[in-house]
């Protein structure tokens, strides 16, 4: 991820499908996704409040 805050432009790798990007308060937040599990994006008032990740293990 390469961000230019002055111009408000970010370059991300579209080939990496194990990440999710959240924009909050003019910041780009990168979150790694688990191999198995789920990630919930919780919003309050239409804005992202938090991420909740539950990991699981495949046997």
C-alpha positions in Angstrom: 0.0 0.0 0.0 1.3 3.4 -1.0 -0.6 6.5 0.2 -0.1 10.2 -0.7 -2.0 12.0 2.0 -1.5 15.4 0.4 -3.2 14.4 -2.8 -5.6 11.9 -1.0 -4.5 9.1 -3.3 -3.7 5.5 -2.3 -2.3 2.7 -4.4 -3.1 -0.8 -3.3 -2.3 -4.3 -4.6 -5.4 -5.7 -6.3 -3.8 -9.2 -6.5 -3.6 -9.6 -2.7 -7.1 -10.9 -1.8 -6.1 -11.6 1.9 -6.6 -7.9 3.0 -9.4 -5.5 3.4 -9.0 -1.7 3.4 -11.2 0.6 5.4 -11.2 4.4 5.0 -11.9 6.2 8.3 -11.2 9.9 9.2 -9.0 10.4 6.1 -6.9 7.4 7.0 -6.6 4.1 5.1 -6.6 1.2 7.5 -5.2 -2.2 6.2 -6.6 -5.3 7.9 -5.3 -8.8 7.2 -8.0 -11.5 6.8 -7.7 -14.8 8.6 -7.1 -18.1 6.7 -10.4 -19.4 8.1 -13.0 -17.4 9.9 -15.0 -14.2 9.5 -14.5 -10.5 9.8 -17.4 -8.2 10.6 -17.4 -4.5 9.9 -19.4 -2.7 12.5 -20.8 0.7 11.6 -22.4 3.4 13.7 -24.1 6.3 12.1 -23.0 5.2 8.6 -19.3 5.2 9.6 -17.0 2.4 10.4 -16.7 1.9 14.2 -14.7 -1.4 14.5 -13.7 -4.7 12.9 -14.5 -7.9 14.7 -12.5 -11.0 13.6 -13.3 -14.6 14.6 -10.6 -17.0 13.6 -11.2 -20.7 13.1 -8.9 -23.6 12.6 -9.6 -26.2 9.9 -8.6 -29.8 10.8 
